[in-house]
Amino acid sequence: MPVLEQVLEQYPRQVKIAFKHFPLRNHAFAYKAAQATVAAQQQGKFWPFHDMLFRQFKKINDQRIEEISRILELDASRFKQEMNSEKTKARINADIAEGRDAGVRGTPTVFINGQVLRNKTLSGFKQAIINALRP
């Protein structure tokens, strides 16, 4: 089970995950992948799309994006329209700007209460959460 799922399972009331897009320029399909996940979110499939896409993140291309949309049974025309909409691009660009302002340089970057988490193991998450929950 992925670490974030374990964290949510162990801290269901204390932890909230906010996903922000930060496509790296050195990955040719990173921005398009971000567009695809936003489009999938419009049909309630953000996490399934995200998870399938990033299982093989080095093989992201137009065909893989289309294949995942079919597997998840997304409305193809709506998916393409959402993927290329100015609203989708504006959201991704806002996330990028927010990430830059916060000092993000790569992915994944995890923040807990505004502090960068360096140790992304389950024990690292637990310690950071315990520290954040202290009065």
ZICORKA-V61947 format. One line per field, one symbol per residue. ss: DSSP state (H for helix, E for strand, L for the rest). phi: phi as a letter, one per 40 degrees, with the letter a starting at -180 (. if undefined). psi: psi as a letter, one per 40 degrees, with the letter a starting at -180 (. if undefined). A space follows every 50 residues. Layout:
# ZICORKA-V61947
ss: ???
phi: ???
psi: ???
This chain:
# ZICORKA-V61947
ss: LLHHHHHHHHLLLLLLLLLLLLLLLLLLLHHHHHHHHHHHHLLLLHHHHH HHHHHLHHHLLHHHHHHHHHHLLLLHHHHHHHHLLHHHHHHHHHHHHHHH HHLLLLLLLLEELLEELLLLLHHHHHHHHHHHHLL
phi: .ddcccccccbcccbbcbcbcaccccbdbcccccdcccccccbgbdcdcd cccccbccbcadccccccccdcfcccccdccccccccccccccccccccd ccgcbabcbbbbfgbccccccdcccdcccdccccc
psi: hiddddddddfdddhhhhhihghidehdeddddddddddddeeffddddd dddedfdefhiddddddddddefihddddddddeiddddddddddddddd deeheiiihhhhfehhhdgfidddddddddddeh.
